[in-house]
């Protein structure tokens, strides 16, 4: 038998405004402008502040917020606005403009402004993509329409590095179901061979071994090149594991001859298509979110100006609300329009508040990081970095750990000693023999110095690195050294060996 019961629960939910703030905190400066553009396009009640005008307030107030407690939506009268008001604010005209895709606003000039802070529009570079480059070469082949379509499908299946990751059977199925073209694996193989003759050398293959072999076969024929082809063709596994002694013995070469062969191979391009890759704007160069300056031994913070755009609520929209409030006659259609306007105004106000809160939170958090790692920002010495975790900054700022994590994510700070990710300053603690706690970042820095200064013909093993660190007073185990080495993207000693 089903029973009904009442339960009381306390649930914690984020408001839409809080969710919006959390999302804005995660966005790096490089992408903030794009996010603001999206909001401007969606909400015509929001616009850029062109001039600092203190005679007008940047916020608006409705009758419901003036302290009289009256609900502006409770009035059910259905009468028309006066003629004077209608001439001043044409709501029908507003509704027509809302149907227009641009909303009657030209954001281009407003956005880029004028004066000292004028932002220049940089024309986009026209770049030839990797696939376009191959399609241009495909046009030089004498193929009928059907075979041309098959070749286009093959080129479209290549990844950014130039490799063909899909199996032949899958491409056959793609052509059959997607373009109604019947083909065979043998026909595909013939077209793949033709595409492999395109530039850059080494494309349209399934494996790295094939890629390197294609590049070697396109080289001028010589004894070292033939030996290099034999190394990649017969001893590829030994080559990638750097078992050079075995390979040299099989080839019967002296040290100088073998070194020439290896030099030819290591100059090959393992990702021939990558040269044509068009990087995302945010990845092609770093836009710092913060700047730290050394003012007579006192580090000072400034936010990137793009973190604090001058936004305001549209005067036209505020005037619409004032005209409606002053009017004594209101019909149903006009009330619905004004409710819509109010929603846009509220949304604009929330967005402006969220941007200001983002600016405050970023500055507050970065100031706490600077205070914690003050010695580093003064000297630039990585060994002075203190152990610091998200919880330390959360306690210093009275923010939640998740908020600090969002601020640290994908953010950069430019200093006199270089540009760093905020996450760079966070590290766990490691205890020395004297009982002092040091940052794991310091240990990694010293470990990297040992590896950089080693004899590449006899690279240091993890055991040797552990002994060297322990001699310096760091109480560390070999497995921890191996973990730090991997985090530094440094291979094991055998793979670091050079001839």
N, C-alpha and C positions, 0 to 999 in steps of 0.2 A: 504494500500500500504506500502511495506517495504521500509525503508529508511536506507541509509548507512551514517555513520558519523565517524569522527576521534576524538579520545579523548586522552588527555595526563594525565597520572596518575603517581604518585610517590608511588612505592611499595618498602617495605623493606623486603628483603629476606635474609635468612642465607645461607652462602656458605657451601659446604660440609665440609670444614675444621672447620668452626664454629660449625656445628652440631656435628662433631666428638668430639670437645672439650667439648661441653655441656654434651654429653653422658659420657665422661671420668670423668668429675667433679662429676657426680652423683654416680659413682662407689666407694664403700668403699674399703679400702686397702685390706680387706679379699678377694675381688673378682677381684682386679686389676691384679694380677698375671695370673689369668685364661684368662682375656681379652687380655693380652700381648701374652700369648701362642697362642690364636686364631689368632692374627695378624701375629705372626711368621709363623704359619702354612699356612696362606693364602698368605703371601708375602715373598718369599725366598730372596728378596733384603734387608730384615731387619734381623739383628742378634744382639746378645749380645756382648758388648765390653768386651773382656777378659783381656786386658792390657791397661793401660793408655799410649798411644803412641802419643806423640805430633808432631812427624815428619809427620804424615799424617793428613789431614783435615777430619773432620767428615761429611762435606757436599761436594757436587759435583757441578760443573758448566758446562753447555753446551755452545756450540758456540753461541746459541741465547741469552745467558745471559752475554756475554762478551763485550757488548757495540757496536758491529758492526751492530746490527739490522737485521742480516741475519736470515731467517727462515730456520731451518734445514730440514724442510719437503718440501721446495720449489724446491729442486733439483730433477728433474725427470729423471736423468740419470739412465740407467739400465746396469751397468757394474759390473764385479765381483771384490771382494776384492783381494788384492795381495796375493801371496802364503805365504810370511813371516807373514802377518797379520793373514791369515787363520790358520797357525800353532799355533799362539799365542792364538787366540780366535776362537774356533770352534762354530759358531752359530748353526750349525746343531746339534752338541752335546748338546748345551744348550736347543734346542727345544725338543730333546729326553728326557732330564732331567726334563723338565716342565711337560711331560706326566706322569712321575713317581710321585706317590702319596706323597713321602717324599721329592721330589724336590732335592734329593742328599745332604740334610743337616741333620746332627745329632745334634738336639737341646739339647739333654739331658746333655752332658758334658758341653757345653757352658753355659747353663742356670744356672747350679749350681756352676760353677766356682771353684776357689780354694783360699787358703790363709785364712786371718782372716774373710773374709765375706762369707766363704763357706757355702752353704745352703745344709743341709742334707735331703735326701729323706727318709721320714718316711713311712715304709710299712703300707698299708691300713689295718685297723682292719677288721677282718672277723666277721660280726655280723649276728645273726639269726633274721630275720624279724618276725613280729607278725604273718603274714600269713604263712610263712614257718614253724613256730612253730606249728601252727594248722594243717597244711598239714602232718607234721610228725606224729601227733597223729591220724589223719584220716587214715593213713596207718595201724593202729592197729585194725581198725574195719573190720569185715568180710562183705564187700560189693561187689556186682558184679560191672562190669565196668560201667553200666548205672547209678546205684545209687551213685557210686563213683564220676562220672562226675557231678551229681546233687549236691552232697555235696561240691565238689570243687567250683561250681558256688556260693553256699551259702557263703562259706568262702571268696571267692573273692569279695562278696558284702559287707563284713564288713568294717567299716571305721577304722581309726587308733586307735580310742578309744575302739574298740571292739563291737560297736553297729551295728545292722542290720537296716539300714536306708531305704532300699527298701521294698516295699509292696510285699506280696506273689504273687499277680497277675502279678506284673512286672517281678519277677524272673521266673515265669512260661513262660511269653512271651519271656524273654531273652533266655531261654533254647530252646524254640520252634524255634525261628528265627535264633539264633546264632549257636546252636549245633544240631538242628533237633531232639531234645529229647522231647517227650511228657510226661508230668507229671501233677499232680494235687496238689492243695494246701494242701490236707490232707497228701500226701506223703512228701511234703516239710516240713510240721509241724513235722512229725516224725523224719526226719533227723535233723531239727533244735534242737529238744529235745536232740538228741544224741550229737550234737556239743556243746550244753550247758553244757555237763558233762566234757568237756575238761578243761584244765588249760590254763590261769588263770581263777578262778571262776568269773562268772558274765558276760560272753561274749555271743554274738549272741542273744541279746535282743533288743527290740524297745525303751524301756523307762528306766529312771534311777530307777524307783520303782522296775521293774523286775530285774535289775542288782543287786540292794542291797538285794532283797529277795533271789536270787540265792546264793549269798555269805553267807547269814545267814543260809540257809538250808544246806550248806556244813560244817557248824561249828558243834562242839561237842554239843550234846543236853544238855540243862540246862534250868533252870527257867528264867534267864536273857535273854538267846537267844530266848526262846519262846516268852517272852514279847517284845523283839526287833522285831521279825517277826510280832507280832500283831500291833506294832506301825507303821511299814512300810506298812503292808497289809491293815489296817483299818483306820489309822490316818495319812496317808502320807502328805496330804495337811496341816494339823495342824502342822506336824513336820517341814516341810520346811519353814513355817511361824513362827516357834518357839512359838507356843501357848502351851507351856509346861504345864501350869496349867490345861488346859482342858484335855490333854492326861493323866497326872498324876491322875487326878480325875477319869477318865474312867478306868484306870488300877488298881486303888486302892492301889498304892504303896506309901511307905514313901519316904522321900527325898533321903535317901541313896540308896534305891533300885532303884528308878527312875534314879538317877545319874549313876548307874552302867549300866542300859539299854542304856542310851544316849551315854555313853562312848563306848559301843560296836558298836553302829551305826556309830559314827563319825570316827571310825578307819577303816571302810570299804572303798574300792577303787571305786570311782565313774567312773573312766576311766581305766578299767583293761587292755586294750590293749596298753595304753600309755607307759607302762614300756618297750615295745619292739620298740617304735618309734625311728627310726634313724634320728637324727637331721641333718639338713644341716650344712656343715662345717662353714658357716658364722654365724650360729645361735648357734652352740654348745659352742663357746667361743668367746670372744671379742678380736679383734686385733685393738689396738688403732691406729688412723691415726696421732696423735700428742702426743708429750711428753712435759710436762711443768715442769721445774726444778726451785727450789728456790736457786738462787745464791746470798747468803748474803742479802736476802730481796728483790732481784730483780728477778722476774720470767722471765725465758728464754724459748723459744720454739725451739723444734727440730722436724723435720718431721720423720716419720717412714721411714727407709731406703728403704722399699719396694715401697714407693711412688716415688722414683727417681731411677729407674733401668738404668743401663748403656747400652744404645742401640746405634747401629751405622748402617751405610749403608754398605752393603757387598762390600768388596774390589774387589771381582770377577766381580760384576755387574758394578762397576765404571770403571774397566779396560775394560770391553766390550764396554762401551760408548766411552772411550778414543781411543780404537783401531778403532772403526768405524769412529770417527772424523778425525783420522790421515789418514785413507784410502782415496785414490783418486777415487776408483772405488766402486760403490754401486749398487747392483741390487735390484729389487723390493721386492723379498722375504726377503732379508737381512734387507731392510728398514723396512718392517712390523715387523720383529723380534725386531729390535732396538726400534721401536715405543712402542712395548709391554714392553721392558726393561725399557724405559724411564717412562712409566706409573707406573711400579713397584717402580722405584727409587723415583718418585715424591710422591707416596703413602707412602713410607718408611720415607721420609723427613717430610711429613706432620704429620705422627704419632709421630715421635721423637719430633717435635716442639710442638705437642699437649700435650705430656707427660710433657715437660719442662714448658709449660704454665700452666698445671694443678698444677704442683709443686709450681710455683710462686703464683698462685691464692689461693691455699690452705694456704700457709704460710702467705700471705698478709691478708687474711680474719681472720685467727686465731690470728694474731698479733693484729688486731683491736678489736677482742673479748677480748683478754687478757688485752689490754689497758683499755677497758670499765669496765671490771670486775676485775681489778688488785687487789683490796683488798681481794676478795674471794680467788684468786690464792695464795695470801700470807698467809692468815689466815685459809682458809678452812671453814670459818663460813658462812653458807648458808643465814643467815639473812643480810649479807653485800651485797648480790646480788642486783644490781641496775635494775630498769625497763629498758628493752632493747628489741627493735623490729628489724626486718630485715632491715627496712628503716634506722635505726641508723647506722648499720654496712655498708650499701650500701653508705651512705653519707661519712663515714669515709674512705672508700676504693675507692670511685669513681667508684664502680661497680654497675651493675644493681641489683635490688632487686631479680630478678629471679636467677641471678648467685649466690648471697649470699645464697638463699634458696637451690640451688643445693649443695653447699658446706656443708651447715649445715645438709643436709639430710643424715642419716645413717652414720654419722661420729662420732668418739669417741676421747676423749682426756684423757690421763692418767696423773694424778697429784699425789702429795704426799698424797692427802686425798681421793683418789679413782679414778675410771674411770667413766667419764660422757659422755652422748650424748651431742653434740654441741647444740642441741635444748633445752637442760636443762637450758642453760644460757639466753634463750629468754623468756621474760615475759612482761605482760602489767603492767601499773602503777595503784596503789590504793592510794588515798589521806587519810592522817590521820587527826585527829581533829585539829592538829596544822597547817595543810596546806601542810605538807611535803609529797612528793611522794615516795612511797615505792614499791618494787616489789611484785607482787602477789605471787611470789615464797616464799617470806618471810612469807606472811600470811598463805600460805598452810603449811609451816614448823611448825609454831606455832599451827595451827589447828591440825595437826597430833600429835604434842606433847600432846595436851589436850586429844585427843582420846586415845592415848597409855597409858596415866596416869590415865584414868577414872576407876571407880569401875565397873567391867564387870557385876556385879549383878544388878547394876543400871546405865546403860550407859547414857551418856549425850545426850539430845535431841538437834536438830538444834537450837532451841530457846535458850537453855542454852549455847551452843557454841557461838552463836551470842553475847549474853550478856558478856561472858568472853572476847571475842575479842574486844568488844567496851570498856570494862573496861581498856584494854591495849592501848586504843587510836586509834584503827582502825575503821574508819567510814565504816561499812559494814552492808548490809541487810541480813536477814535470807535466802532469796532465793539465794543470792550469796554464803553464807556458804554452802547451800545444793549443789550448783553447784561445789564448790571446793571439798567438801567431795566426790562427785561422781567421780571427776577427780582423786582423790586419791584412788579410788576403795574401799572406805569404805562404808559398808551398813548402813542403818538407825539404830537408837538406838535399836529398838526391835530385829533386827536380830543380833546385837552384844551382846545380853544378854547371859550370861553363868550361869550355875547352881552353 
